[in-house]
Amino acid sequence: MNPRIVAVQTTDDYKLELQFANGETGTYDCSDLLNFGVFSEFNDLNYFHLAQIHDGTVVWPNGQDICPDTLYLDSAKRNAA
């Protein structure tokens, strides 16, 4: 199993700055999701900034979430534990 998310910060260019349970950090780009179904709400940048951690992944108030494995595997890593 891939490590889960323990902290998240959003950016104004639709990226998630992530900290993983294994100590790694990475950046996940959400800009490709802006026109995809339920994620279109991310076009409201204020809404995108409402991201929170729940059960080891990133979630938003209206039920959007991104699989923690996707966040880990597809993020650009910055350092190792």
N, CA, C and O atoms as a GROMACS GRO file, in nm:
protein
  324
    1MET      N    1   0.085  -0.118   0.000
    1MET     CA    2   0.000   0.000   0.000
    1MET      C    3   0.089   0.124   0.000
    1MET      O    4   0.191   0.129   0.069
    2ASN      N    5   0.050   0.222  -0.078
    2ASN     CA    6   0.123   0.349  -0.082
    2ASN      C    7   0.093   0.432   0.042
    2ASN      O    8  -0.012   0.414   0.104
    3PRO      N    9   0.185   0.522   0.079
    3PRO     CA   10   0.162   0.604   0.198
    3PRO      C   11   0.043   0.698   0.179
    3PRO      O   12   0.014   0.741   0.067
    4ARG      N   13  -0.022   0.730   0.286
    4ARG     CA   14  -0.137   0.818   0.284
    4ARG      C   15  -0.095   0.962   0.309
    4ARG      O   16   0.017   0.990   0.350
    5ILE      N   17  -0.186   1.052   0.283
    5ILE     CA   18  -0.160   1.194   0.297
    5ILE      C   19  -0.182   1.235   0.443
    5ILE      O   20  -0.280   1.195   0.506
    6VAL      N   21  -0.089   1.315   0.496
    6VAL     CA   22  -0.103   1.363   0.633
    6VAL      C   23  -0.120   1.516   0.639
    6VAL      O   24  -0.161   1.570   0.741
    7ALA      N   25  -0.087   1.585   0.528
    7ALA     CA   26  -0.105   1.730   0.524
    7ALA      C   27  -0.122   1.773   0.379
    7ALA      O   28  -0.066   1.712   0.288
    8VAL      N   29  -0.199   1.880   0.358
    8VAL     CA   30  -0.220   1.934   0.224
    8VAL      C   31  -0.227   2.085   0.230
    8VAL      O   32  -0.282   2.143   0.325
    9GLN      N   33  -0.172   2.148   0.130
    9GLN     CA   34  -0.189   2.291   0.106
    9GLN      C   35  -0.223   2.307  -0.042
    9GLN      O   36  -0.169   2.237  -0.127
   10THR      N   37  -0.314   2.399  -0.071
   10THR     CA   38  -0.352   2.427  -0.209
   10THR      C   39  -0.277   2.549  -0.259
   10THR      O   40  -0.235   2.634  -0.181
   11THR      N   41  -0.262   2.557  -0.391
   11THR     CA   42  -0.199   2.675  -0.452
   11THR      C   43  -0.300   2.741  -0.546
   11THR      O   44  -0.403   2.683  -0.579
   12ASP      N   45  -0.268   2.864  -0.587
   12ASP     CA   46  -0.357   2.936  -0.678
   12ASP      C   47  -0.350   2.886  -0.821
   12ASP      O   48  -0.428   2.930  -0.905
   13ASP      N   49  -0.258   2.794  -0.850
   13ASP     CA   50  -0.252   2.736  -0.984
   13ASP      C   51  -0.298   2.589  -0.983
   13ASP      O   52  -0.250   2.507  -1.062
   14TYR      N   53  -0.390   2.559  -0.891
   14TYR     CA   54  -0.459   2.429  -0.885
   14TYR      C   55  -0.366   2.311  -0.858
   14TYR      O   56  -0.380   2.204  -0.917
   15LYS      N   57  -0.272   2.333  -0.771
   15LYS     CA   58  -0.184   2.225  -0.729
   15LYS      C   59  -0.206   2.195  -0.582
   15LYS      O   60  -0.244   2.283  -0.504
   16LEU      N   61  -0.182   2.070  -0.545
   16LEU     CA   62  -0.185   2.028  -0.406
   16LEU      C   63  -0.043   2.002  -0.361
   16LEU      O   64   0.028   1.921  -0.421
   17GLU      N   65  -0.001   2.070  -0.256
   17GLU     CA   66   0.128   2.044  -0.194
   17GLU      C   67   0.101   1.942  -0.084
   17GLU      O   68   0.029   1.971   0.012
   18LEU      N   69   0.158   1.823  -0.098
   18LEU     CA   70   0.122   1.710  -0.014
   18LEU      C   71   0.239   1.665   0.074
   18LEU      O   72   0.355   1.670   0.034
   19GLN      N   73   0.204   1.622   0.193
   19GLN     CA   74   0.300   1.552   0.278
   19GLN      C   75   0.244   1.413   0.301
   19GLN      O   76   0.128   1.396   0.339
   20PHE      N   77   0.329   1.312   0.277
   20PHE     CA   78   0.287   1.174   0.290
   20PHE      C   79   0.334   1.116   0.423
   20PHE      O   80   0.427   1.167   0.486
   21ALA      N   81   0.267   1.011   0.465
   21ALA     CA   82   0.295   0.948   0.594
   21ALA      C   83   0.438   0.894   0.605
   21ALA      O   84   0.488   0.876   0.716
   22ASN      N   85   0.505   0.869   0.493
   22ASN     CA   86   0.642   0.819   0.496
   22ASN      C   87   0.746   0.931   0.500
   22ASN      O   88   0.866   0.905   0.496
   23GLY      N   89   0.700   1.057   0.510
   23GLY     CA   90   0.790   1.171   0.517
   23GLY      C   91   0.816   1.240   0.385
   23GLY      O   92   0.870   1.350   0.382
   24GLU      N   93   0.779   1.176   0.274
   24GLU     CA   94   0.798   1.239   0.144
   24GLU      C   95   0.700   1.355   0.127
   24GLU      O   96   0.594   1.359   0.189
   25THR      N   97   0.739   1.448   0.040
   25THR     CA   98   0.649   1.556   0.001
   25THR      C   99   0.640   1.556  -0.151
   25THR      O  100   0.732   1.512  -0.220
   26GLY      N  101   0.530   1.606  -0.201
   26GLY     CA  102   0.512   1.609  -0.345
   26GLY      C  103   0.405   1.709  -0.386
   26GLY      O  104   0.332   1.762  -0.303
   27THR      N  105   0.400   1.733  -0.515
   27THR     CA  106   0.302   1.825  -0.574
   27THR      C  107   0.217   1.749  -0.673
   27THR      O  108   0.268   1.681  -0.762
   28TYR      N  109   0.086   1.761  -0.657
   28TYR     CA  110  -0.009   1.699  -0.749
   28TYR      C  111  -0.084   1.810  -0.822
   28TYR      O  112  -0.142   1.897  -0.757
   29ASP      N  113  -0.083   1.807  -0.954
   29ASP     CA  114  -0.147   1.908  -1.037
   29ASP      C  115  -0.291   1.869  -1.066
   29ASP      O  116  -0.316   1.767  -1.131
   30CYS      N  117  -0.386   1.948  -1.018
   30CYS     CA  118  -0.529   1.921  -1.039
   30CYS      C  119  -0.587   1.994  -1.160
   30CYS      O  120  -0.706   1.982  -1.186
   31SER      N  121  -0.506   2.069  -1.234
   31SER     CA  122  -0.560   2.151  -1.342
   31SER      C  123  -0.627   2.069  -1.451
   31SER      O  124  -0.719   2.118  -1.517
   32ASP      N  125  -0.585   1.945  -1.471
   32ASP     CA  126  -0.649   1.860  -1.571
   32ASP      C  127  -0.790   1.817  -1.530
   32ASP      O  128  -0.866   1.768  -1.613
   33LEU      N  129  -0.824   1.834  -1.404
   33LEU     CA  130  -0.956   1.793  -1.354
   33LEU      C  131  -1.063   1.901  -1.368
   33LEU      O  132  -1.181   1.873  -1.348
   34LEU      N  133  -1.025   2.023  -1.402
   34LEU     CA  134  -1.116   2.139  -1.397
   34LEU      C  135  -1.241   2.122  -1.482
   34LEU      O  136  -1.346   2.178  -1.450
   35ASN      N  137  -1.234   2.047  -1.589
   35ASN     CA  138  -1.350   2.028  -1.677
   35ASN      C  139  -1.402   1.886  -1.673
   35ASN      O  140  -1.467   1.840  -1.767
   36PHE      N  141  -1.373   1.816  -1.565
   36PHE     CA  142  -1.409   1.675  -1.554
   36PHE      C  143  -1.516   1.656  -1.447
   36PHE      O  144  -1.486   1.653  -1.328
   37GLY      N  145  -1.641   1.642  -1.490
   37GLY     CA  146  -1.752   1.607  -1.401
   37GLY      C  147  -1.758   1.686  -1.272
   37GLY      O  148  -1.760   1.809  -1.273
   38VAL      N  149  -1.762   1.614  -1.160
   38VAL     CA  150  -1.778   1.678  -1.030
   38VAL      C  151  -1.663   1.770  -0.994
   38VAL      O  152  -1.678   1.858  -0.910
   39PHE      N  153  -1.547   1.751  -1.057
   39PHE     CA  154  -1.433   1.835  -1.027
   39PHE      C  155  -1.443   1.974  -1.089
   39PHE      O  156  -1.361   2.061  -1.060
   40SER      N  157  -1.542   1.997  -1.175
   40SER     CA  158  -1.558   2.129  -1.236
   40SER      C  159  -1.581   2.238  -1.132
   40SER      O  160  -1.560   2.356  -1.159
   41GLU      N  161  -1.624   2.198  -1.011
   41GLU     CA  162  -1.639   2.297  -0.904
   41GLU      C  163  -1.505   2.358  -0.864
   41GLU      O  164  -1.501   2.464  -0.802
   42PHE      N  165  -1.395   2.293  -0.900
   42PHE     CA  166  -1.262   2.347  -0.870
   42PHE      C  167  -1.236   2.476  -0.946
   42PHE      O  168  -1.145   2.551  -0.911
   43ASN      N  169  -1.314   2.504  -1.052
   43ASN     CA  170  -1.298   2.630  -1.124
   43ASN      C  171  -1.320   2.750  -1.033
   43ASN      O  172  -1.270   2.859  -1.061
   44ASP      N  173  -1.394   2.730  -0.926
   44ASP     CA  174  -1.405   2.832  -0.822
   44ASP      C  175  -1.285   2.812  -0.729
   44ASP      O  176  -1.284   2.721  -0.646
   45LEU      N  177  -1.185   2.897  -0.744
   45LEU     CA  178  -1.061   2.881  -0.670
   45LEU      C  179  -1.084   2.882  -0.519
   45LEU      O  180  -1.014   2.812  -0.446
   46ASN      N  181  -1.181   2.960  -0.473
   46ASN     CA  182  -1.212   2.959  -0.330
   46ASN      C  183  -1.258   2.821  -0.284
   46ASN      O  184  -1.224   2.776  -0.175
   47TYR      N  185  -1.335   2.754  -0.367
   47TYR     CA  186  -1.380   2.619  -0.335
   47TYR      C  187  -1.261   2.522  -0.336
   47TYR      O  188  -1.249   2.439  -0.246
   48PHE      N  189  -1.175   2.533  -0.436
   48PHE     CA  190  -1.058   2.446  -0.443
   48PHE      C  191  -0.975   2.455  -0.314
   48PHE      O  192  -0.921   2.356  -0.266
   49HIS      N  193  -0.965   2.576  -0.260
   49HIS     CA  194  -0.886   2.598  -0.139
   49HIS      C  195  -0.950   2.537  -0.014
   49HIS      O  196  -0.889   2.542   0.093
   50LEU      N  197  -1.068   2.481  -0.024
   50LEU     CA  198  -1.134   2.417   0.091
   50LEU      C  199  -1.089   2.272   0.112
   50LEU      O  200  -1.146   2.200   0.194
   51ALA      N  201  -0.989   2.229   0.039
   51ALA     CA  202  -0.938   2.092   0.051
   51ALA      C  203  -0.896   2.062   0.195
   51ALA      O  204  -0.839   2.146   0.265
   52GLN      N  205  -0.927   1.940   0.238
   52GLN     CA  206  -0.892   1.892   0.372
   52GLN      C  207  -0.848   1.746   0.364
   52GLN      O  208  -0.868   1.679   0.262
   53ILE      N  209  -0.788   1.700   0.471
   53ILE     CA  210  -0.748   1.560   0.482
   53ILE      C  211  -0.859   1.484   0.556
   53ILE      O  212  -0.908   1.528   0.659
   54HIS      N  213  -0.895   1.369   0.500
   54HIS     CA  214  -0.990   1.279   0.568
   54HIS      C  215  -0.951   1.136   0.532
   54HIS      O  216  -0.940   1.103   0.414
   55ASP      N  217  -0.930   1.054   0.632
   55ASP     CA  218  -0.895   0.913   0.611
   55ASP      C  219  -0.776   0.895   0.516
   55ASP      O  220  -0.776   0.802   0.434
   56GLY      N  221  -0.678   0.982   0.526
   56GLY     CA  222  -0.555   0.965   0.449
   56GLY      C  223  -0.558   1.012   0.306
   56GLY      O  224  -0.466   0.982   0.230
   57THR      N  225  -0.662   1.085   0.268
   57THR     CA  226  -0.665   1.141   0.134
   57THR      C  227  -0.718   1.283   0.139
   57THR      O  228  -0.751   1.334   0.246
   58VAL      N  229  -0.727   1.347   0.023
   58VAL     CA  230  -0.774   1.486   0.014
   58VAL      C  231  -0.920   1.485  -0.030
   58VAL      O  232  -0.958   1.415  -0.124
   59VAL      N  233  -1.001   1.563   0.041
   59VAL     CA  234  -1.144   1.571   0.014
   59VAL      C  235  -1.188   1.716   0.011
   59VAL      O  236  -1.119   1.805   0.061
   60TRP      N  237  -1.306   1.739  -0.049
   60TRP     CA  238  -1.368   1.871  -0.054
   60TRP      C  239  -1.511   1.859  -0.001
   60TRP      O  240  -1.565   1.749   0.005
   61PRO      N  241  -1.572   1.972   0.037
   61PRO     CA  242  -1.703   1.969   0.105
   61PRO      C  243  -1.817   1.901   0.028
   61PRO      O  244  -1.906   1.844   0.091
   62ASN      N  245  -1.816   1.906  -0.103
   62ASN     CA  246  -1.927   1.850  -0.180
   62ASN      C  247  -1.902   1.706  -0.223
   62ASN      O  248  -1.968   1.657  -0.315
   63GLY      N  249  -1.808   1.639  -0.158
   63GLY     CA  250  -1.789   1.497  -0.180
   63GLY      C  251  -1.677   1.459  -0.277
   63GLY      O  252  -1.651   1.340  -0.295
   64GLN      N  253  -1.611   1.555  -0.338
   64GLN     CA  254  -1.500   1.519  -0.426
   64GLN      C  255  -1.385   1.466  -0.341
   64GLN      O  256  -1.360   1.513  -0.229
   65ASP      N  257  -1.315   1.369  -0.397
   65ASP     CA  258  -1.192   1.320  -0.337
   65ASP      C  259  -1.104   1.265  -0.447
   65ASP      O  260  -1.150   1.238  -0.558
   66ILE      N  261  -0.977   1.248  -0.414
   66ILE     CA  262  -0.882   1.191  -0.509
   66ILE      C  263  -0.818   1.072  -0.439
   66ILE      O  264  -0.773   1.083  -0.325
   67CYS      N  265  -0.813   0.961  -0.507
   67CYS     CA  266  -0.757   0.838  -0.451
   67CYS      C  267  -0.615   0.865  -0.398
   67CYS      O  268  -0.532   0.923  -0.468
   68PRO      N  269  -0.589   0.824  -0.274
   68PRO     CA  270  -0.456   0.849  -0.218
   68PRO      C  271  -0.344   0.780  -0.296
   68PRO      O  272  -0.232   0.831  -0.299
   69ASP      N  273  -0.373   0.667  -0.358
   69ASP     CA  274  -0.271   0.602  -0.442
   69ASP      C  275  -0.238   0.688  -0.564
   69ASP      O  276  -0.122   0.700  -0.601
   70THR      N  277  -0.340   0.747  -0.625
   70THR     CA  278  -0.318   0.837  -0.738
   70THR      C  279  -0.235   0.956  -0.694
   70THR      O  280  -0.141   0.996  -0.763
   71LEU      N  281  -0.270   1.015  -0.580
   71LEU     CA  282  -0.195   1.130  -0.531
   71LEU      C  283  -0.048   1.096  -0.510
   71LEU      O  284   0.040   1.176  -0.542
   72TYR      N  285  -0.022   0.978  -0.456
   72TYR     CA  286   0.117   0.938  -0.431
   72TYR      C  287   0.190   0.906  -0.562
   72TYR      O  288   0.298   0.958  -0.587
   73LEU      N  289   0.131   0.822  -0.643
   73LEU     CA  290   0.198   0.776  -0.764
   73LEU      C  291   0.217   0.885  -0.869
   73LEU      O  292   0.316   0.885  -0.942
   74ASP      N  293   0.123   0.978  -0.877
   74ASP     CA  294   0.127   1.080  -0.982
   74ASP      C  295   0.180   1.215  -0.936
   74ASP      O  296   0.182   1.310  -1.014
   75SER      N  297   0.222   1.226  -0.812
   75SER     CA  298   0.276   1.354  -0.766
   75SER      C  299   0.425   1.363  -0.795
   75SER      O  300   0.496   1.262  -0.798
   76ALA      N  301   0.471   1.485  -0.816
   76ALA     CA  302   0.614   1.511  -0.833
   76ALA      C  303   0.674   1.518  -0.694
   76ALA      O  304   0.644   1.610  -0.617
   77LYS      N  305   0.760   1.422  -0.661
   77LYS     CA  306   0.820   1.415  -0.527
   77LYS      C  307   0.934   1.515  -0.514
   77LYS      O  308   1.005   1.543  -0.611
   78ARG      N  309   0.949   1.569  -0.392
   78ARG     CA  310   1.056   1.665  -0.367
   78ARG      C  311   1.166   1.609  -0.277
   78ARG      O  312   1.280   1.652  -0.289
   79ASN      N  313   1.134   1.515  -0.189
   79ASN     CA  314   1.238   1.460  -0.102
   79ASN      C  315   1.192   1.328  -0.044
   79ASN      O  316   1.073   1.296  -0.046
   80ALA      N  317   1.284   1.253   0.007
   80ALA     CA  318   1.251   1.124   0.068
   80ALA      C  319   1.268   1.132   0.218
   80ALA      O  320   1.334   1.222   0.270
   81ALA      N  321   1.207   1.036   0.287
   81ALA     CA  322   1.215   1.032   0.433
   81ALA      C  323   1.358   1.008   0.478
   81ALA      O  324   1.384   1.002   0.598
   0.00000   0.00000   0.00000
